[in-house]
Each structure stands twice: as C-alpha cells, then as structure tokens.
Amino acid sequence: MLERPDAVLAAIPLLAASGLVLRSLIAATGFGTGLLVAPLAPIGYLAAFALVVHELLVGPVAQRSNDGSS
C-alpha cells in the first residue's frame, strides 16, 4: 500500500524532471521560442523544492515536532 511518505518521495524527482521534460517537448514541437522555453527548466526544481519545504513546515514532521514540544 502506498503511504504518504512514499508518495512524497516519489513526487520529488518527478517534479524535478517535469520542467526539463516540458521544455524538451515544447522545443521538439517547434512551437516554443527561446524566450518561452528558457524559464521552464527551473520550474520543476522549484516545484520539488516547494514540496519539500511544504512537507517540512506543514506536513506530519512539523505536526510531530509541535506535539512533542508541549
């Protein structure tokens, strides 16, 4: 059974690669220009970073640390 920690760990590399995949698809079809394609590569990395920060600040780890301090 897939639990939350497994899903989060699986989502991090998928999000990181998604910006590069999207950039490659747009460049391969010929519809994208350099201005459109250039900022798409770091979007996946930023999304993965945002997921990690969200899990640390709001997820179960933060809830456990908050419960342990009282």
N, C-alpha and C positions, 0 to 999 in steps of 0.2 A: 504494500500500500504506500502510495506517495504521500509523504507528510510535508508540512510547511518548510522545514529546513532543507529538505531535499529539493523542493520546488525553487526555493530562493537560490540555492547553489547551482541549480541547472539554468536558471534565468540569467545569472550574471554573465557567463560567456556568450550566451545567445544575444543578449542586449549589446554587448561589446562588439560582436561581429555584425550586428544588424546595420550599423551605419556604413560599414565597408561594403556589405552586400548591396544595400540600396544605392550606394554611389556607383558600384560596378554595373548594376542593372540600368541605371539612367545613362551612364556613359556608353554602354554597349548598344543601347537602342538608338543613340544619336540625337535624342530629343533634348538632352541636357547640355548646357554650356558650361564653361569653366566656372563661371560665377555661381551657377546653380549647384554644381556637383561639389565644389571645394568645401563648403561648410558641412556637408553631410557626414564626412568621415568621423569627426569627433562627437557627433550626436550620440552614437552608440556607446562610446566610452562615458559620456556624461550621464546617459541613462543608467548604465551599470553602476556608476559611482553614486547616483541619486538613490538607487535601490539599496545599496549597502548602507548609506547614511540613514535612509528611512528605517531600515531594519534595526540599526543600532540605536536610533533615537526614539522610535515609536514601537518597534516590534517586541517580541517576547523577551529579548535580552534586557531591554530597558524596563519592562514591567517586572522582571525578576529582581533586578538590581534595586528598583524602587521599593519592592515588597520587603527585601532583606534589610534595608536601612531603617525601617520603622520599628 
